[in-house]
Amino acid sequence: MARDHARIRLDIWTDDDWRELSSGAQWLYMRLLSDGTTSFAGVADWRPARIAAATADLTARDVEMYAVELEDGRFILPDRDSEEVMVRSFVKHDGLMRSPNVAAAFVKAHAAIASRVLRAVVVDQVTRLQEAQPDLKGWTRSEVQRVLSKRSMTFEEGLAALPANPSRNPSGKGSGNPFGIPSIILPDPASNPSGRGSVNPSVTPAPTPTPSPSPSSSAGTSSDQGLEKRVG
């Protein structure tokens, strides 16, 4: 059984966490949700360059930057070693356990997950779904119960166990310059009112010119010398 459509809840657009995402992060989430590789376990291929190739302008680095938001918001969980990514709410919202047949497809998809961490986190998501909706028909399948008995991890435990996003700020704090572009120091208008040249140019003042003797001064000096001779 192959997926041929994706379920998107209409109330996603009123969700506060969703509306805090950038348009790029929202696009990436929708891209993964509707990706042809996304299985009935909510796990898709994680190949940023290939994901970016679906657009005319994005790069693999852009995809990783958008993934930072989605990881922090608990929307997705990528395992970069196995090149897989889990859409966290997929199991909850896709109606997998409403039908025994679809539940069986989920079991096969879960077994095909290469990442041990993602397999465990999916088990936790299914366990939560059973606690919230215990009457769904899919729980009657014995193979589903076997999945529920496997090792489980919370989303937070999985995030801590997996390799960090290479685009994440090493300090672990938010960055006003997420793309790593070197900071540019702008000139201070107060130090350079003209707005031209360098910010604080070193200007050597011109020497003060020595005043030339005025004609009257020269004449007065000659007259004094002549007077001294006559008096002498």
ChimeraX commands (.cxc) that place a marker at each C-alpha (Angstrom):
marker #1 position 0.00,0.00,0.00 radius 0.5
marker #1 position 1.53,3.29,-1.11 radius 0.5
marker #1 position 0.63,6.80,-0.04 radius 0.5
marker #1 position -0.86,9.00,-2.76 radius 0.5
marker #1 position -1.88,12.03,-0.70 radius 0.5
marker #1 position -1.06,13.85,2.52 radius 0.5
marker #1 position -3.43,14.87,5.29 radius 0.5
marker #1 position -3.13,18.48,6.40 radius 0.5
marker #1 position -5.31,19.75,9.21 radius 0.5
marker #1 position -7.03,23.04,8.42 radius 0.5
marker #1 position -6.51,24.33,11.94 radius 0.5
marker #1 position -2.74,24.29,11.44 radius 0.5
marker #1 position -2.99,27.93,10.33 radius 0.5
marker #1 position -4.41,28.97,13.70 radius 0.5
marker #1 position -1.77,27.12,15.72 radius 0.5
marker #1 position 0.49,29.59,17.55 radius 0.5
marker #1 position 3.63,27.47,17.22 radius 0.5
marker #1 position 3.04,27.08,13.48 radius 0.5
marker #1 position 2.49,30.79,12.95 radius 0.5
marker #1 position 5.77,31.60,14.68 radius 0.5
marker #1 position 7.68,29.71,11.98 radius 0.5
marker #1 position 9.22,31.50,9.02 radius 0.5
marker #1 position 7.70,30.93,5.60 radius 0.5
marker #1 position 10.73,28.82,4.68 radius 0.5
marker #1 position 10.27,26.52,7.68 radius 0.5
marker #1 position 6.57,26.16,6.92 radius 0.5
marker #1 position 7.42,25.26,3.33 radius 0.5
marker #1 position 9.89,22.60,4.46 radius 0.5
marker #1 position 7.32,21.02,6.77 radius 0.5
marker #1 position 4.74,20.83,3.98 radius 0.5
marker #1 position 7.41,19.50,1.64 radius 0.5
marker #1 position 8.23,16.65,4.01 radius 0.5
marker #1 position 4.61,15.90,4.81 radius 0.5
marker #1 position 3.80,15.50,1.12 radius 0.5
marker #1 position 7.10,13.93,0.06 radius 0.5
marker #1 position 6.86,10.71,-1.92 radius 0.5
marker #1 position 9.32,9.00,0.43 radius 0.5
marker #1 position 7.28,9.71,3.57 radius 0.5
marker #1 position 6.13,6.35,4.89 radius 0.5
marker #1 position 3.10,5.33,6.93 radius 0.5
marker #1 position 5.34,5.74,9.98 radius 0.5
marker #1 position 5.85,9.42,9.14 radius 0.5
marker #1 position 9.52,8.98,8.21 radius 0.5
marker #1 position 10.99,10.38,4.97 radius 0.5
marker #1 position 14.38,10.60,3.30 radius 0.5
marker #1 position 16.54,13.42,4.67 radius 0.5
marker #1 position 18.68,14.65,1.80 radius 0.5
marker #1 position 18.80,18.46,1.98 radius 0.5
marker #1 position 20.32,18.93,-1.48 radius 0.5
marker #1 position 17.63,16.79,-3.09 radius 0.5
marker #1 position 14.90,18.56,-1.11 radius 0.5
marker #1 position 16.24,21.94,-2.23 radius 0.5
marker #1 position 16.31,20.76,-5.84 radius 0.5
marker #1 position 12.50,20.88,-5.86 radius 0.5
marker #1 position 12.80,24.69,-5.95 radius 0.5
marker #1 position 14.50,27.18,-8.23 radius 0.5
marker #1 position 16.41,29.10,-5.56 radius 0.5
marker #1 position 17.03,27.06,-2.38 radius 0.5
marker #1 position 20.23,25.27,-1.41 radius 0.5
marker #1 position 20.96,22.41,0.97 radius 0.5
marker #1 position 22.16,24.99,3.48 radius 0.5
marker #1 position 18.81,26.79,3.31 radius 0.5
marker #1 position 17.03,23.52,4.03 radius 0.5
marker #1 position 19.20,22.90,7.09 radius 0.5
marker #1 position 18.53,26.43,8.34 radius 0.5
marker #1 position 14.77,25.91,8.07 radius 0.5
marker #1 position 15.20,22.57,9.81 radius 0.5
marker #1 position 16.62,24.38,12.87 radius 0.5
marker #1 position 13.25,26.06,13.39 radius 0.5
marker #1 position 11.32,22.85,12.89 radius 0.5
marker #1 position 13.54,20.90,15.28 radius 0.5
marker #1 position 13.27,23.60,17.95 radius 0.5
marker #1 position 9.50,23.68,17.49 radius 0.5
marker #1 position 9.28,19.86,17.76 radius 0.5
marker #1 position 7.86,19.52,14.26 radius 0.5
marker #1 position 10.52,17.22,12.78 radius 0.5
marker #1 position 13.38,15.04,13.97 radius 0.5
marker #1 position 16.15,14.31,11.43 radius 0.5
marker #1 position 18.76,11.59,11.80 radius 0.5
marker #1 position 21.59,12.82,9.59 radius 0.5
marker #1 position 23.53,9.58,9.92 radius 0.5
marker #1 position 20.77,7.41,8.46 radius 0.5
marker #1 position 19.51,10.25,6.20 radius 0.5
marker #1 position 15.97,10.00,7.56 radius 0.5
marker #1 position 13.58,12.51,9.12 radius 0.5
marker #1 position 10.48,11.94,11.22 radius 0.5
marker #1 position 7.44,14.22,11.01 radius 0.5
marker #1 position 6.41,14.17,14.66 radius 0.5
marker #1 position 2.63,14.64,14.38 radius 0.5
marker #1 position 2.19,12.29,11.41 radius 0.5
marker #1 position 1.19,9.26,13.47 radius 0.5
marker #1 position -1.25,11.34,15.49 radius 0.5
marker #1 position -3.07,13.04,12.61 radius 0.5
marker #1 position -2.90,10.64,9.66 radius 0.5
marker #1 position -5.54,8.21,10.92 radius 0.5
marker #1 position -3.24,5.20,10.78 radius 0.5
marker #1 position -5.02,3.21,13.47 radius 0.5
marker #1 position -8.55,3.76,12.23 radius 0.5
marker #1 position -8.18,0.89,9.78 radius 0.5
marker #1 position -6.54,-2.48,10.51 radius 0.5
marker #1 position -5.16,-2.57,6.97 radius 0.5
marker #1 position -3.48,0.83,7.30 radius 0.5
marker #1 position -2.24,-0.20,10.75 radius 0.5
marker #1 position -0.52,-3.17,9.10 radius 0.5
marker #1 position 1.10,-0.81,6.60 radius 0.5
marker #1 position 2.36,1.25,9.54 radius 0.5
marker #1 position 3.98,-1.83,11.08 radius 0.5
marker #1 position 5.88,-2.55,7.86 radius 0.5
marker #1 position 6.95,1.09,7.56 radius 0.5
marker #1 position 8.18,1.09,11.16 radius 0.5
marker #1 position 10.30,-2.00,10.53 radius 0.5
marker #1 position 11.88,-0.29,7.51 radius 0.5
marker #1 position 13.21,2.67,9.52 radius 0.5
marker #1 position 17.00,2.47,9.55 radius 0.5
marker #1 position 17.54,4.82,12.50 radius 0.5
marker #1 position 17.24,3.13,15.88 radius 0.5
marker #1 position 16.50,6.48,17.49 radius 0.5
marker #1 position 13.68,7.34,15.09 radius 0.5
marker #1 position 12.19,3.86,15.50 radius 0.5
marker #1 position 12.09,4.40,19.26 radius 0.5
marker #1 position 10.57,7.88,18.98 radius 0.5
marker #1 position 7.86,6.58,16.63 radius 0.5
marker #1 position 7.00,3.93,19.24 radius 0.5
marker #1 position 6.55,6.70,21.80 radius 0.5
marker #1 position 4.26,8.61,19.42 radius 0.5
marker #1 position 2.11,5.51,18.82 radius 0.5
marker #1 position 1.94,4.82,22.55 radius 0.5
marker #1 position 0.67,8.34,23.15 radius 0.5
marker #1 position -1.93,7.87,20.43 radius 0.5
marker #1 position -3.17,4.66,22.02 radius 0.5
marker #1 position -3.51,6.40,25.38 radius 0.5
marker #1 position -5.50,9.23,23.78 radius 0.5
marker #1 position -7.65,7.04,21.46 radius 0.5
marker #1 position -7.78,3.49,22.85 radius 0.5
marker #1 position -10.84,2.46,20.82 radius 0.5
marker #1 position -9.31,2.65,17.34 radius 0.5
marker #1 position -9.57,-0.59,15.35 radius 0.5
marker #1 position -5.89,-0.73,14.51 radius 0.5
marker #1 position -4.98,-1.66,18.08 radius 0.5
marker #1 position -6.57,-5.07,17.57 radius 0.5
marker #1 position -3.72,-6.22,15.32 radius 0.5
marker #1 position -1.14,-8.30,17.15 radius 0.5
marker #1 position 1.74,-6.85,15.14 radius 0.5
marker #1 position 0.78,-3.36,16.28 radius 0.5
marker #1 position 0.96,-4.55,19.87 radius 0.5
marker #1 position 4.44,-5.92,19.20 radius 0.5
marker #1 position 5.52,-2.47,17.99 radius 0.5
marker #1 position 4.13,-0.95,21.18 radius 0.5
marker #1 position 6.27,-3.32,23.25 radius 0.5
marker #1 position 9.50,-2.16,21.65 radius 0.5
marker #1 position 11.96,0.38,23.05 radius 0.5
marker #1 position 10.63,3.93,23.08 radius 0.5
marker #1 position 12.15,7.40,23.41 radius 0.5
marker #1 position 10.53,10.81,23.79 radius 0.5
marker #1 position 11.11,13.45,21.14 radius 0.5
marker #1 position 13.45,15.32,23.48 radius 0.5
marker #1 position 15.48,12.19,24.21 radius 0.5
marker #1 position 15.76,11.49,20.51 radius 0.5
marker #1 position 16.84,15.05,19.75 radius 0.5
marker #1 position 19.58,14.81,22.38 radius 0.5
marker #1 position 20.80,11.46,21.04 radius 0.5
marker #1 position 21.08,12.47,17.38 radius 0.5
marker #1 position 23.81,14.49,15.62 radius 0.5
marker #1 position 23.27,18.23,15.89 radius 0.5
marker #1 position 22.12,20.31,12.95 radius 0.5
marker #1 position 25.30,21.58,11.22 radius 0.5
marker #1 position 23.66,24.98,10.72 radius 0.5
marker #1 position 22.92,25.46,14.41 radius 0.5
marker #1 position 24.74,28.19,16.32 radius 0.5
marker #1 position 27.52,26.42,18.33 radius 0.5
marker #1 position 26.64,28.49,21.41 radius 0.5
marker #1 position 23.19,26.93,21.46 radius 0.5
marker #1 position 21.60,30.36,21.50 radius 0.5
marker #1 position 19.63,32.16,18.88 radius 0.5
marker #1 position 21.60,34.15,16.39 radius 0.5
marker #1 position 20.70,37.36,14.65 radius 0.5
marker #1 position 23.03,36.31,11.85 radius 0.5
marker #1 position 22.12,32.66,11.21 radius 0.5
marker #1 position 23.81,32.44,7.82 radius 0.5
marker #1 position 27.25,33.27,9.23 radius 0.5
marker #1 position 27.74,36.37,7.11 radius 0.5
marker #1 position 30.60,38.46,8.57 radius 0.5
marker #1 position 29.40,41.49,10.46 radius 0.5
marker #1 position 29.91,44.81,8.72 radius 0.5
marker #1 position 30.79,47.80,10.90 radius 0.5
marker #1 position 28.94,50.79,9.56 radius 0.5
marker #1 position 30.51,54.25,9.83 radius 0.5
marker #1 position 29.41,56.52,12.64 radius 0.5
marker #1 position 27.89,59.66,11.10 radius 0.5
marker #1 position 28.96,61.69,14.14 radius 0.5
marker #1 position 32.62,60.94,13.53 radius 0.5
marker #1 position 32.43,61.72,9.83 radius 0.5
marker #1 position 29.74,64.35,9.18 radius 0.5
marker #1 position 30.49,64.53,5.47 radius 0.5
marker #1 position 29.64,60.83,5.09 radius 0.5
marker #1 position 32.65,60.37,2.82 radius 0.5
marker #1 position 35.83,58.36,3.13 radius 0.5
marker #1 position 36.77,56.28,6.12 radius 0.5
marker #1 position 34.97,56.19,9.41 radius 0.5
marker #1 position 37.69,58.08,11.33 radius 0.5
marker #1 position 40.35,59.19,8.88 radius 0.5
marker #1 position 43.68,60.28,10.25 radius 0.5
marker #1 position 44.17,63.78,8.94 radius 0.5
marker #1 position 47.48,65.61,9.39 radius 0.5
marker #1 position 46.77,69.34,9.73 radius 0.5
marker #1 position 48.49,71.57,7.19 radius 0.5
marker #1 position 51.36,73.67,8.58 radius 0.5
marker #1 position 50.52,77.24,9.48 radius 0.5
marker #1 position 52.11,79.52,6.85 radius 0.5
marker #1 position 54.72,82.04,8.07 radius 0.5
marker #1 position 53.46,85.57,7.34 radius 0.5
marker #1 position 55.54,87.55,4.89 radius 0.5
marker #1 position 56.82,90.95,6.08 radius 0.5
marker #1 position 54.59,93.76,4.96 radius 0.5
marker #1 position 56.09,96.63,2.94 radius 0.5
marker #1 position 55.40,99.11,5.71 radius 0.5
marker #1 position 57.33,97.05,8.21 radius 0.5
marker #1 position 60.37,96.89,5.92 radius 0.5
marker #1 position 60.27,100.60,5.30 radius 0.5
marker #1 position 60.02,101.36,8.98 radius 0.5
marker #1 position 63.08,99.30,9.73 radius 0.5
marker #1 position 65.22,101.09,7.11 radius 0.5
marker #1 position 64.21,104.51,8.43 radius 0.5
marker #1 position 65.14,103.56,11.97 radius 0.5
marker #1 position 68.57,102.37,10.86 radius 0.5
marker #1 position 69.23,105.64,8.99 radius 0.5
marker #1 position 68.17,107.69,11.99 radius 0.5
marker #1 position 70.60,105.82,14.22 radius 0.5
marker #1 position 73.47,106.61,11.84 radius 0.5
marker #1 position 72.69,110.34,11.79 radius 0.5
marker #1 position 72.35,110.50,15.53 radius 0.5
marker #1 position 75.57,108.62,16.00 radius 0.5
marker link #1:1,2 radius 0.2
marker link #1:2,3 radius 0.2
marker link #1:3,4 radius 0.2
marker link #1:4,5 radius 0.2
marker link #1:5,6 radius 0.2
marker link #1:6,7 radius 0.2
marker link #1:7,8 radius 0.2
marker link #1:8,9 radius 0.2
marker link #1:9,10 radius 0.2
marker link #1:10,11 radius 0.2
marker link #1:11,12 radius 0.2
marker link #1:12,13 radius 0.2
marker link #1:13,14 radius 0.2
marker link #1:14,15 radius 0.2
marker link #1:15,16 radius 0.2
marker link #1:16,17 radius 0.2
marker link #1:17,18 radius 0.2
marker link #1:18,19 radius 0.2
marker link #1:19,20 radius 0.2
marker link #1:20,21 radius 0.2
marker link #1:21,22 radius 0.2
marker link #1:22,23 radius 0.2
marker link #1:23,24 radius 0.2
marker link #1:24,25 radius 0.2
marker link #1:25,26 radius 0.2
marker link #1:26,27 radius 0.2
marker link #1:27,28 radius 0.2
marker link #1:28,29 radius 0.2
marker link #1:29,30 radius 0.2
marker link #1:30,31 radius 0.2
marker link #1:31,32 radius 0.2
marker link #1:32,33 radius 0.2
marker link #1:33,34 radius 0.2
marker link #1:34,35 radius 0.2
marker link #1:35,36 radius 0.2
marker link #1:36,37 radius 0.2
marker link #1:37,38 radius 0.2
marker link #1:38,39 radius 0.2
marker link #1:39,40 radius 0.2
marker link #1:40,41 radius 0.2
marker link #1:41,42 radius 0.2
marker link #1:42,43 radius 0.2
marker link #1:43,44 radius 0.2
marker link #1:44,45 radius 0.2
marker link #1:45,46 radius 0.2
marker link #1:46,47 radius 0.2
marker link #1:47,48 radius 0.2
marker link #1:48,49 radius 0.2
marker link #1:49,50 radius 0.2
marker link #1:50,51 radius 0.2
marker link #1:51,52 radius 0.2
marker link #1:52,53 radius 0.2
marker link #1:53,54 radius 0.2
marker link #1:54,55 radius 0.2
marker link #1:55,56 radius 0.2
marker link #1:56,57 radius 0.2
marker link #1:57,58 radius 0.2
marker link #1:58,59 radius 0.2
marker link #1:59,60 radius 0.2
marker link #1:60,61 radius 0.2
marker link #1:61,62 radius 0.2
marker link #1:62,63 radius 0.2
marker link #1:63,64 radius 0.2
marker link #1:64,65 radius 0.2
marker link #1:65,66 radius 0.2
marker link #1:66,67 radius 0.2
marker link #1:67,68 radius 0.2
marker link #1:68,69 radius 0.2
marker link #1:69,70 radius 0.2
marker link #1:70,71 radius 0.2
marker link #1:71,72 radius 0.2
marker link #1:72,73 radius 0.2
marker link #1:73,74 radius 0.2
marker link #1:74,75 radius 0.2
marker link #1:75,76 radius 0.2
marker link #1:76,77 radius 0.2
marker link #1:77,78 radius 0.2
marker link #1:78,79 radius 0.2
marker link #1:79,80 radius 0.2
marker link #1:80,81 radius 0.2
marker link #1:81,82 radius 0.2
marker link #1:82,83 radius 0.2
marker link #1:83,84 radius 0.2
marker link #1:84,85 radius 0.2
marker link #1:85,86 radius 0.2
marker link #1:86,87 radius 0.2
marker link #1:87,88 radius 0.2
marker link #1:88,89 radius 0.2
marker link #1:89,90 radius 0.2
marker link #1:90,91 radius 0.2
marker link #1:91,92 radius 0.2
marker link #1:92,93 radius 0.2
marker link #1:93,94 radius 0.2
marker link #1:94,95 radius 0.2
marker link #1:95,96 radius 0.2
marker link #1:96,97 radius 0.2
marker link #1:97,98 radius 0.2
marker link #1:98,99 radius 0.2
marker link #1:99,100 radius 0.2
marker link #1:100,101 radius 0.2
marker link #1:101,102 radius 0.2
marker link #1:102,103 radius 0.2
marker link #1:103,104 radius 0.2
marker link #1:104,105 radius 0.2
marker link #1:105,106 radius 0.2
marker link #1:106,107 radius 0.2
marker link #1:107,108 radius 0.2
marker link #1:108,109 radius 0.2
marker link #1:109,110 radius 0.2
marker link #1:110,111 radius 0.2
marker link #1:111,112 radius 0.2
marker link #1:112,113 radius 0.2
marker link #1:113,114 radius 0.2
marker link #1:114,115 radius 0.2
marker link #1:115,116 radius 0.2
marker link #1:116,117 radius 0.2
marker link #1:117,118 radius 0.2
marker link #1:118,119 radius 0.2
marker link #1:119,120 radius 0.2
marker link #1:120,121 radius 0.2
marker link #1:121,122 radius 0.2
marker link #1:122,123 radius 0.2
marker link #1:123,124 radius 0.2
marker link #1:124,125 radius 0.2
marker link #1:125,126 radius 0.2
marker link #1:126,127 radius 0.2
marker link #1:127,128 radius 0.2
marker link #1:128,129 radius 0.2
marker link #1:129,130 radius 0.2
marker link #1:130,131 radius 0.2
marker link #1:131,132 radius 0.2
marker link #1:132,133 radius 0.2
marker link #1:133,134 radius 0.2
marker link #1:134,135 radius 0.2
marker link #1:135,136 radius 0.2
marker link #1:136,137 radius 0.2
marker link #1:137,138 radius 0.2
marker link #1:138,139 radius 0.2
marker link #1:139,140 radius 0.2
marker link #1:140,141 radius 0.2
marker link #1:141,142 radius 0.2
marker link #1:142,143 radius 0.2
marker link #1:143,144 radius 0.2
marker link #1:144,145 radius 0.2
marker link #1:145,146 radius 0.2
marker link #1:146,147 radius 0.2
marker link #1:147,148 radius 0.2
marker link #1:148,149 radius 0.2
marker link #1:149,150 radius 0.2
marker link #1:150,151 radius 0.2
marker link #1:151,152 radius 0.2
marker link #1:152,153 radius 0.2
marker link #1:153,154 radius 0.2
marker link #1:154,155 radius 0.2
marker link #1:155,156 radius 0.2
marker link #1:156,157 radius 0.2
marker link #1:157,158 radius 0.2
marker link #1:158,159 radius 0.2
marker link #1:159,160 radius 0.2
marker link #1:160,161 radius 0.2
marker link #1:161,162 radius 0.2
marker link #1:162,163 radius 0.2
marker link #1:163,164 radius 0.2
marker link #1:164,165 radius 0.2
marker link #1:165,166 radius 0.2
marker link #1:166,167 radius 0.2
marker link #1:167,168 radius 0.2
marker link #1:168,169 radius 0.2
marker link #1:169,170 radius 0.2
marker link #1:170,171 radius 0.2
marker link #1:171,172 radius 0.2
marker link #1:172,173 radius 0.2
marker link #1:173,174 radius 0.2
marker link #1:174,175 radius 0.2
marker link #1:175,176 radius 0.2
marker link #1:176,177 radius 0.2
marker link #1:177,178 radius 0.2
marker link #1:178,179 radius 0.2
marker link #1:179,180 radius 0.2
marker link #1:180,181 radius 0.2
marker link #1:181,182 radius 0.2
marker link #1:182,183 radius 0.2
marker link #1:183,184 radius 0.2
marker link #1:184,185 radius 0.2
marker link #1:185,186 radius 0.2
marker link #1:186,187 radius 0.2
marker link #1:187,188 radius 0.2
marker link #1:188,189 radius 0.2
marker link #1:189,190 radius 0.2
marker link #1:190,191 radius 0.2
marker link #1:191,192 radius 0.2
marker link #1:192,193 radius 0.2
marker link #1:193,194 radius 0.2
marker link #1:194,195 radius 0.2
marker link #1:195,196 radius 0.2
marker link #1:196,197 radius 0.2
marker link #1:197,198 radius 0.2
marker link #1:198,199 radius 0.2
marker link #1:199,200 radius 0.2
marker link #1:200,201 radius 0.2
marker link #1:201,202 radius 0.2
marker link #1:202,203 radius 0.2
marker link #1:203,204 radius 0.2
marker link #1:204,205 radius 0.2
marker link #1:205,206 radius 0.2
marker link #1:206,207 radius 0.2
marker link #1:207,208 radius 0.2
marker link #1:208,209 radius 0.2
marker link #1:209,210 radius 0.2
marker link #1:210,211 radius 0.2
marker link #1:211,212 radius 0.2
marker link #1:212,213 radius 0.2
marker link #1:213,214 radius 0.2
marker link #1:214,215 radius 0.2
marker link #1:215,216 radius 0.2
marker link #1:216,217 radius 0.2
marker link #1:217,218 radius 0.2
marker link #1:218,219 radius 0.2
marker link #1:219,220 radius 0.2
marker link #1:220,221 radius 0.2
marker link #1:221,222 radius 0.2
marker link #1:222,223 radius 0.2
marker link #1:223,224 radius 0.2
marker link #1:224,225 radius 0.2
marker link #1:225,226 radius 0.2
marker link #1:226,227 radius 0.2
marker link #1:227,228 radius 0.2
marker link #1:228,229 radius 0.2
marker link #1:229,230 radius 0.2
marker link #1:230,231 radius 0.2
marker link #1:231,232 radius 0.2
view
